């Protein structure tokens, strides 16, 4: 994947760096954390696909709660 450089404030960088250090290895670098944040904030949400049986169970529960 091609990379490009961006500039952020030193304050924002330090906050990201602190988060990486406290992530217990979940993020290996500031860049990795920043990519994760951007993808989470701007990425498309995955649509949940239910089986017909799951849809019927959801409808049954909603009916029992009075929503349908």
N, C-alpha and C positions, 0 to 999 in steps of 0.2 A: 504494500500500500504506500502510495506517495505521501510525503509529509510536507507541511508548510509551517512556517514560523508565525507565531502571533505574539503580541506584546500585551502583558497585563501588569497591573501595579505591583510593586514590591510587597505591599500589604496583602494583596490577594494571593500572591505566590507563597508568602510565609504561612498563610492560613491553609493553603493546599498542602504545603510541605508538612505542617504539623499533623494534618489529618492522615497523610500517608504514614507518618511515623507511628501514629496511634492505631493504625488499621490492622496491626498484628499480621502483616504480610499479605493482606487482601489486595493491596495496591503496591506495585513495585516501584512506582515513580510518580512524580507530580503529573507528568504527561498522561500516564495511564489513568489516574484519577480524573483528570480534566476531561479526557475522552469519554470516560464512563458518565460523568455528570452531563456533558453535552448530549450524548446519545439518549440518556434517560429523560432529559428535559425536552428535547426536540424530536426525538425519534417517534415513529409511529407505534401506537399501542397495538399489541397483538390481539386479534379478535379471538375470543374463546369460542371454540366449537364444541357443542354438546351433542351427544348421541341422542337418538329419538327417545330412548329410555330415560336418559338424564333430563331431557326436556319435560317429559311427562311427570317425573318426580318433582321437578321444580314447580310445575303448574299445580300439582297436588298440594305441595306445601303452601304455595301462595293462596290457593283456594281455602285451605284450612285456617289461614290467617285472615281471610276475608278480603284479600286483594283482588281476587278474580271472581 
